[in-house]
Amino acid sequence: MNYQHTIFYVLLSGVMLMGGACSSRQTERRLVDPRVRALLLQAEQALQRYDFAQALALADSAARYDSDEPAIYFLQGRLYAEMAQFDRAEAAYQEVLQRDPNFRGIWHNLANLKARQHRFREAIALYQKELQRYPGAPTWQAMARAYRELGVVDSAAYAYRQALQLDSTYVPAYIGMTQLLDDEGRFAEALTYAQRAQALDPDNPETNYLLGELLMKNGRFAEALPYLQRVVEAWPWHAGAHYSLGQALLRVGRREEGEAALQRYEQLRELNAQVQMLEEAVRTTPDNPYAFAALGAALRRSGRYEEALRAYTIALFLSPGNPEILNNLAALYFVQGDTLAAMQTYRRALQADSTFIDAWLNLGVLHALRGERAAAAYAWRQVLRYDPQHEAARRYLARLYQ
């Protein structure tokens, strides 16, 4: 189970709405300063676009108006958790507990931290504290995942059912129950849950993948095909989906297409293994910017651009202005077709280190692609200024005016 992508509560707006009301667990709820509310909403927006430094700066500004507001530290904890800075996240959450031990979501998010560190028994105890205060489907489902990691199948199944009893439309609980029954070899039962998940969230690649897999395991290969095809279209990097699609195509007699899908699986398998290895590296060395940069590069090569952006942004938070990381981030923007952002990022790298040859070389390439020959020539001459024998720069300059 991969807890790198655990969905954290986005409770900020809910906290703000509680402004003048009384919580069921508190005799009085502090009013939120309007200035704090505005800054935290801006910080939330910065978090959503992975601008971690800006989000933290806004949270710090909010604390200057009201250092006792627990929502500030809750947001800080979420920010640090998003960056896998577990110790800092826990310290921020402890600040919340000191101010309000019944703050909605605090025990859940503390439990998420433990789960992401594979400390599942501690996580379960913390999820239980959240449930004592605020029973909810997300917390039951998260606790079920922790039980599943520990191999406590009966408790996991009970927790998933509790989640669905509270919210019969909660897709993550259907997904979890599908996976649990699949692990047990109970494919017919698992298929029922997979069908329900996909019906509730038909555009989700994960629900389509699970349904396609379970249809195959129940011998219904032709029915599985459209679901698996949706997955490889949405997630072209997903090795498992290509493998299953290949097998399904072979089973229905479409040999050439099946072999092509299996060939793609072989190409992706090594890349996916690299990503998994690097995800483990950032989990165990969360203060290493180069671990996040390496993860970003692997994700970019896999075509997982949104995840790559997040990894590079964390790397830059840990090592601000690092020209090597900025160079890699610019390359990501370029492959996404955002030439302007790529050029701006190469310039940021050169502001940090004007002798950084790779950034000059790549900036010249972008200028050349835009037909800006004078700017391209200037950039490549800067390369030769610092490395007169640089073969690529010499070759590019020679071709520029041909």
C-alpha positions, 0 to 999 in steps of 0.5 A: 500500500502506498501512503505517499498519496494519502488524501488529507482532509481539506478542512480549512473552509470548514474551520472558517465556517465554524467561526461563531458556532460552538463545537459539540466537543467545546463549550466555546469556539474562538472567532477566527480573525478575518485577516487570518481567514483571508491569509489561510485561504491564500495559503490553501490556494498556494498549497494546491499549486505546490507553492510550498514556500509561499504557503508557509510564508502566508501561514506565518503572516497569519500567526502574527495576527493570532498565534493561538489560532489552531487552524494556522498550525493545522495548515502548516502540518498539512504543508509539511506532510505534503512535503514528507517532512514528517517531524516538522508536520508532527510538531505543527500538529502538536501545536494544534493539540495544545490549543484545541485537542478536539480540532476536527481532523487533527488525530486523523492527520497525525495518524496519516503521518504514522501510516506513511512512516509504516507505523501502522499500529500507532496510526490505528490508535490515532484514527480511533481517537479521531473516531471517538470525536468525529466518526466519519467514513474517511477515518474508518477507511484510512484505519481499514488500510492500516489494518490491511497493511498489518494483515488483520483482515477481519478488522480491515473488513469491519472498518471498510463496512463502517465507512460504507455504513456512514456514507454509501457513496464513499468510493475509497471504501469500495476500492479498499474493500475490492482490494481486500477481497481480491487479496483473499481470492474472493473474486466474485465478491470483489467484482461487486464492490469494483462495479459499485466503485466504478459506477460512482466514479466512472472517470477515475482510472483507479476504479476502471483498473480495478473493475477491468482486473476483476472482470478478467479474474472472473473470466470476462475478458471482452468486458474488461477491455474498455475499462483497461483501455480507459486506464492506459489512455489516462495513465499511459505510464501504468505498467500493470494496466498495459500488462492486463490489457495485453493479456485481455487482448490475447484472450479475445484473439487480438494477438498483434494488439496484445503483443504491442501492449505487453511490449509496452509493459516491458518498457514501463516496468523498469521505469516504474520500479525506479519510481517505487525505489525513489519513493522509498528513498524520499520517505526514508530521507525526507530532508534530501533535496536530491532524492526528490529531484531524482524522483521528479526526473523518474516521474517525468520520464514516465510521463507523470508530469503533475507528480514530477512537478510536486517532487521538483517543488519539494526539492526546491523548497529544501534547496532554494535556488538550486540551479541543477534542480531548476534546470530539471524543472525547466525541462519538465515545463518544456516537455509539457509544452510550456516554453515560457515557463521553461525559459523563465526557470532557466533564467532563475537557474542562471541568476543562481549561477551565471556559469551554469552551462546546461542552463545556457545551452538549453535556454539557447535551444528554446530561443532557437525553437522560437526563431530568436537566433540572436538570443540563441547565439548569445546563450551558446556563446556563454556556454563557450565562454565557460567551456570553449571546447563544448561540442554541442554549443559549437555545433549549434552555433555553426548550424544557426545561420545555415 
